[in-house]
Amino acid sequence: MLFLAGRDRYTQRTLLRDVHDRLTNEASCEDVRYRPSRRRPRYVVADISPVTFLGESYLDTARESRPSRE
């Protein structure tokens, strides 16, 4: 559930457009698109680069905390 205070007539289409615009401006998101189509949007889908999204420090921490395979 999404609480939209002070947003009169905030429709699903407007919400999807805002999410699409936000993801389009994120450096880690590529190929942002509507599903099933732009004319009848139901979802926003994006390919996300984990390295860019999480950052190198997260990956270094994850590697250090991973158990050894010896």
Steps between C-alpha positions, in 0.01 A plus 500: 500500500621846414393802707485815288441800725402818324500344152155549350422288197827308522431209268688179433613639165646809672672283758652277232619804305666643812671168576612467137643854501681442829657172384598654166708759689679241718850409380457135598178447300510408135225416254211642705171402338128458554336157495296385316523823294529875528140543386367269774761504777458263793861473620832676469794267435871589502832322471714598799877478518577368853855639499379851424192476723669353808849639452842340518517514881194274528653245264828504694312442826298218345817330376664525842199356685453208259616168650807335353449203264804308625 
